[in-house]
Amino acid sequence: MTTACTKYDRSAKGGLDHSAKGAEYESQGQVPTLSGRRPWISYEKRDVALKGRNTLFRPFRPRSTFLFCNQGRRASRLPLAFIFRAFGAVLLLATVVAVAQTPKPSPAPLELRPLIGEYASNNETVIVLEKDGKLYALTKGAAGPTEVPETAFYRDRNGKVSHLKLNSSIYERKPLGPEEGATQLKVKPVRPVKTLLKEALAAQPPNETGDFLATDLVELRKLDPTIKLDVRYATTNNLFDAVFYSQARAFLQRAPAEALARVNRRLKTRGYGLLVHDGYRPWYVTKVFWDATPQDKKIFVADPSKGSRHNRGAAVDLSLYDLKSGKPIEMVSTYDETTDRAYPNYPGGTSLQRWHRDLLRSAMEAEGFTVYEAEWWHFDYKDWQRYRIGNIPFEKIGNINN
C-alpha cells in the first residue's frame, strides 16, 4: 500500500511579542504534543494586551510546512489546531496541571539526541522527537505518531546527521536554534546600541492615567538568595550582542516577587530552583530594543509608546536549575529563542525537556502567573495592569523605595 502525505502549510507570517526579538529563523526542532492545553496559539486576531504592549496581536503562523503521512489516503490540508488536538494526547499523557504527579522521564538516549529535529524537502518538513527512549515522526493514522528507526538517518563525512529518508523521500536536516556551542541567537542592530542608549535615556515614557499601585520594586536575590540569576542584558550574550543593564540584578514588584519566592520554595521539594533571566526592565531599554530592530521585524519587539509588562515590574523571564549540580536545566528551546520551539505548548524535543518545561509552568501558575503564549520562559503576574510603567535604572531603585 502506498502512503499519501498530508502537509500543513505554515507560510503566513505572524508575530511574537518580546522585547528582544528581532531575527527570523526557520522553525526548529520538534513535533506537536499537547499538554492538555490549547494548541500553540489561536488563529483569530484578538485586540488584547500582550506583554504590556496593548497592541493588536497577530497570531504566529510558522513559516515552514509540516508533513504528515496517512496510510492509503489522499493528501489533504488540515488546520494545525486540528492536527495537534488529534495527536497531542498520544504524544504527551500528562497535562501541565498534573505534572506534579507525572513520573519524571528518563533522559533521552545519547545516540538519539543528534537525530531529533526537523528535516525539509521542497517546503515540506518532517519533525522527529523523542518519547520513552524512541524516535517518532507525527503521522496521521489511528496509531498516532510513527516510530522512526535510526537506520532512516544519514550522516555527512564529518559524522553529523544530515538527511532523513522517509517513505522513499529524502529530507535535509534543518539547523536548530543558535549555532552549535552557542546559547543565544543574534541580530544586527540597525543603529549602534550606544547611540540608541543615549537617545533613549533622554526620552520620556508615555503618560499614564489611572488608579495605580505604588511602585515597590524588590530585589529577588535579597528576598530569596537561592534564586539564581543569568541576566543576559547585563552582558553581550543577548540578541543584540550589546550591554543594556549596568548591573546584573533582577527586580519585581513586591506581590509578584513574594509569589516568585513561594514558587522557588515549592520547586525545592522537587530538587529544582529558579534561574531568572530578567524581571523589571526600565522603559528606556524597551525603547532601545524597538529602535535597534529592523523595520520588517518590529512585530518581535514591544512598542515603547505602549510600554511592556516588564516595564511595570510584573513580568519575569526564567527557567530552572538543578539544586544538586547548580547547572541550568535543558528545555525544549534556548532562552530568548525566536523559533517555534519557544512556544510553551510546542511539543518537540525530548520527554525530559517537555517535563521540565511543564513543571516550571505548573509551579508558576499555582502562584498567580500566566505563561506568555509564545515563550515558555515568560510569565506575567495576575495584577500586572495595576502597576505603572517604570523607567528607573537598577542603580537608583533603592532610592525610590526609601
N, C-alpha and C positions, 0 to 999 in steps of 0.2 A: 504494500500500500504506500502511495506517495504521501508526503507530508506538505500540506499547504501552510503558508506562513502569514499571519496577520501582523501588520505593522501599525504602530501608533505614531503619527507624525507630530513631533513636538517642535514645529518650526516657528510658531508665533512667539514674538518677543514679549517678555513680561518683566516684572520688577522685583527687586529686593530692596527693602528699606533698611539700610545700615549705614552708619555714619562713616564707615571706612571702606565702602565698596567702591570698586572702580574698574576692575578688569573683567573682561568677558572670556570665559573659558568653556570648552566643551563639557557636556555633562559627564560626571565622574562616577565611577566605581561600583555601583551595586544595583540590586534588583528589589522590586517592591515587596514589602510586607507591611501590614498594618498592625498597630498596637492597640486595637480596639478603638481607634480614633478615626476621625475623618481622614481621607487620603490627603496627601501633601497639602493641598490648598483648594479652596473653592474657586470656580472659574468665573463666577459672576462678578461684575465690578461693584464695589461697595464703597460708599463715601464714609470711610472710617479713619480714625487717627491711629496710624501705625508708628510705633516708636516715637510718638510725640510730634510727628511731622504734621498731623492734621491735614493730610493731603489725600487725594483720591488714590486708592490702592489699585495698581494694575496687577492682576494676578499673574504669578510666574508660570510661564509655559516653557519648559525646557526645549532646547533647540534641536536636539538630535531625534532619531527615530528608534523606538523600541520594536524589536522583532519578537513576535510571539508565534509559536508553532502549534498547529491544530491538526491532529491526525485526520486525514481523509475529508477535510472540508475546504471550501473555497476561502481564499484570503479575504478578509474583511477588515474594516477600520473601526476600532472601538474607542470610546472615551476612556481616558486614563483612569478616571474615578471608578468606572465600572470594572475595569481590569483589576485595580487594586482591591476593590471590595471582594471580588471573586476569589482572589488568591491570597489575600492578606492573612486570613485565618489559618491557612495551611502553612505559611512560612513562619508565623510567629504566634504561638499558642497563648502567651500571657499578654494581658493588657498592661498599660502603664500603671494603672491603679493597683493591679495585683502583682506588680514586680517584686514586692517585698516577700511574697510567698512563692515566687518562682525560683527554682534551684539555679544557682549560678552556673552558666555553661562552662565547659572546659575550653581552654584556648584552642584556636584552630590549628590543626597540624601544620608545622612549619613548611612542609613541602607543598601545601595547598595555597598558602598566602600569596605567593607571586602570581598565581593564576586568577585570583579574584579581581574583577574589574569589568570594563566594557570593551567590546570588540565590534568594529564597524566595517561595513562594506556598502558603498553607494547610499549613504544616508540611512542605512539600516543598522541598528545596534542590538547586539546580544549582550545581556548582562549576566555575569556569573557571580554568585555569592556562596558563602559557606554556612551550613547549618548542620549541627550534630556531626561534625567531622567529615562532611561530604560536600561536594560542589554541586550547585544547581543552577539551571537557567530557567527563567519563567516561561512556562508553556501553557497554552490554553487547552487544557484537557481535563478530563474528570479526575485524574490522579493528581492534579496540581503541578508543581514545578517538576522539571525534568532533570534527573541526575546526569551530570556530565563527567565522563571518565577522564582521567589525567592524560590518557593517550590522545585526546582530542586537541591537545595544545602543542604548539611548535615553538622552538627557540631559535634565536639567531646565532651567529658564530661566536658571540660573546656570552652565550648561555642565558640571555634574557628572553622571557616569554614574549613572542612577537605576534602569533596568529592563533586562531581557533578554527577548527573545522567542525561545522555543524550542518547536518542534513546536506552533505555534499557541497556546501558553500564554505568559502574561506573568508574569515573576518580578521581584520588587522586590529591589534591592541591599541587602545587609545590611552594617552597619558593621563595620569591621575594626580589631581591637586598640585602642590608645589613640586619642584624638581626633586629628584632623589636626594635625601640628606638634608633638605630644607624643611622649615616648619611654617613658612609664610609665603603666600602669593604676593607678587609685587605689581605695581602700576606706576608709570612715569607721570609725575605731576605736570600740568600744563604750564605752570609758572613755578619759579623757585619757592620752596616752602618758607625759607627765611623771609622773603619779601612778603608773602601772604600772611605770615605770622605778625609782622609789623603792622600791616594794614588792619588785620582782624582785632588786634589789641587796641587800636584807635577807634574802632567801630562800637556801636551800642546794640544790645539785643532788642527785640521787639517789645513794645509797650504792652502790658497785660493788665486787664481789669478783672476784678472778681474777688471772691472771698477765699483767700489762700491761707494755708497753714504757715506758721512761722518757720523760717529756714533753720534747721538744726542738724547740720551735717556731722556725722560721726565717723571717725576713722576706724575701719573694720579691724585692723590688727590690734588696736588698743582695746576694742570691745572683746575680741577673741584672738589671742596671739597664735592659735593653732590654724587659723585661716591663712593659707599661703597666697603669695602674690606672684604674678607674672605679668606685669604691666607693660605691654608691648609698646604703647605710645610714649613711654619714657625712654625707649631705646629706638634703634633704627630697624628693629625686627618687626616691621609692620608694612602695610600695603604701600605706603609712600616712601619707605626707606628713609624716614626723617624723624627727628625727635620733636614731640609735641608737648610733652609734660616736663616740667622742670624737676619733678620728683616722682619716684616710683611708689606712689601711695594710692589708696583706694578709699573712697568715702561713699556713704549713703545717708539719706535722711534717717532720723532715729528709728522710726517704726519699721521700715524695711531692713535697716541694719540689725535691729534686735531679732527680727524674723529670720534673717540670714544666719545669725548666731545659733538660733534654735535648729535650723536645717543642719548646720555643721555638727551640732551635738547628736542629732538624730543619725547622721551618716557614720559617726564614730562607732556606733554599735555594729555597723556592718564592715568596719575596717577601712573607712574612707574619710577623707577630709576635703574641704572646698579649696579650689585653686582659682583665685579671682584674677581676671584679666583687665577689667575696667568697671567702674561704678559711675559716680558723679563725673560729668565731663563739662568743663567750662564752655560757655556758648562760643567763645572766640575760637575754640578748637573745631567745633562743628562748622563754623564759617570757613576755616582754612580747608577742611575736607571738601566742602562744597566748591570753593574757588580753585582747588587743585585738581578737581576731577574734570576730564574731558566732557564736552557738551553732550555727546551721544551716550554718556554713561551717568548723567546726573540722577537718573532714577535710582541709582545704587547708594545715594548719599542723602542725608537729611537736609532739608531746606532750612537755612538759618533764619529765614523770615518767619518760620513757624516754630523753630526750636525742636528739641527732641526730649525724650523721656530721660535720657542720660543727663541732659542739662538740668533736669528737675531733681536729680539725685534719687530717682525712684526706679532705675533700671540697672541691671548688673549683667556683665558678661563673665561666665565662669565655667569651670569644669571640675573634675575630681582628681585627687591624688591618693596614692596608696599609703596608709599610715605606717606600715612596716618599712617600706623601702624609701618613702618620701618622693617617689617618682610619679610624674603625671600619668593618668590613665589614658590609654589609647581609645579614641572614639571613632565613629564612622568616618568623620572628616576632621581635618585640622581646624583650629580656631580661625575665625575671620576668613573662611574659605568661600569664594564666590562661585560655588558649584552646586549641583543638585544634591550632593551628599550632605550639605549643611542642613537640609530640612529635618525637623525633629521627628517626622514620620517616615523619613526616607529609609527604606528597609534593606539596604545593602550591607556590605561589609561582612563581618563575622558575627556569629551568635553572641560572643562575649562583648564585642563593641556595642551591639544593639542593646544588650542587657545593661551595660554601664550607662549608656545614654538615657535609657528609660528609668533607671534607678535615680539618676540626678533629677530628672523631670518629676517623678513621683514625690521625691522629698521636697522639692521646691513648691510644687502645687499644694502640698499639705500645709504650707505656711503662708498661703495667700499670693504666691507668684504665678504668673502665667507665661508660658513659653511663647516667644515670637514665632510666627508661622514659618519663617524662612531660615531660622537659625536655632539650632538645638542649644546653643550656649547663652542665648539672650533671654532674660526673664524680666518682666515688668511687675512691679508691685501693684496691688489692687487699688491703692489710693493715689496713683501717680499724678492724676489730674488736679489734685489738691495742692500741689507744690508749684511755686513759681519757677520760671527759667532762671538759672543761676549763671553768673559769669565771674565768679571769684576764683582766682588761681589757687592752687593747692597750698602754697606757702602762706596765704592770708586767711585760710579757713578758720584757724583758731581765733582770729580777731573778731569775726562776725558772730561767733558762738559765745563770746565772753561779754 
